[in-house]
Amino acid sequence: MIHFTTQHRLLLAVEPADFRKGIDSLAALCQQVLNEDPYTGAIFAFANRNKTAVKLLMFDTNGFWLALKRFSSGKLTWWPSEKNKTVPVRAEALQVLLSQGDPRFMHVPSPWRNFTQPETISEA
């Protein structure tokens, strides 16, 4: 199971993806079309043309995860339509989106502090 947290970089691909594509084709799409490195641990979200399903692609240092959520009824109420190729979102927004909600209207406090890597402790 893909678990995404506030530390993950989450990107929505604006243009619809061909859902016949598998891991290798989606990873190539990340590199060639989105100009992103799929090996960074970022989670990429793709919607199909009808907005009735979402695919998530993530590399976890050991291999790729590919998850598909097909809605049993209805479709996404919102997906970005910006000129950018990707739109970054927070983990909370992706949860709302995957529940067929509209993350533009969610009320979640801003992060108190951005996540940073802990400093390494060196011996004195």
Rosetta blueprint (number, residue, H / E / L):
1 M L
2 I L
3 H L
4 F L
5 T L
6 T L
7 Q L
8 H L
9 R L
10 L E
11 L E
12 L E
13 A E
14 V L
15 E L
16 P L
17 A L
18 D L
19 F L
20 R L
21 K L
22 G L
23 I H
24 D H
25 S H
26 L H
27 A H
28 A H
29 L H
30 C H
31 Q H
32 Q H
33 V L
34 L L
35 N L
36 E L
37 D L
38 P H
39 Y H
40 T H
41 G L
42 A L
43 I E
44 F E
45 A E
46 F E
47 A E
48 N L
49 R L
50 N L
51 K L
52 T L
53 A E
54 V E
55 K E
56 L E
57 L E
58 M E
59 F E
60 D L
61 T L
62 N L
63 G L
64 F E
65 W E
66 L E
67 A E
68 L E
69 K E
70 R E
71 F L
72 S L
73 S L
74 G L
75 K L
76 L L
77 T L
78 W L
79 W L
80 P L
81 S L
82 E L
83 K L
84 N L
85 K L
86 T E
87 V E
88 P E
89 V E
90 R L
91 A H
92 E H
93 A H
94 L H
95 Q H
96 V H
97 L H
98 L H
99 S L
100 Q L
101 G L
102 D L
103 P H
104 R H
105 F H
106 M L
107 H L
108 V L
109 P L
110 S L
111 P L
112 W L
113 R L
114 N L
115 F L
116 T L
117 Q L
118 P L
119 E L
120 T L
121 I L
122 S L
123 E L
124 A L
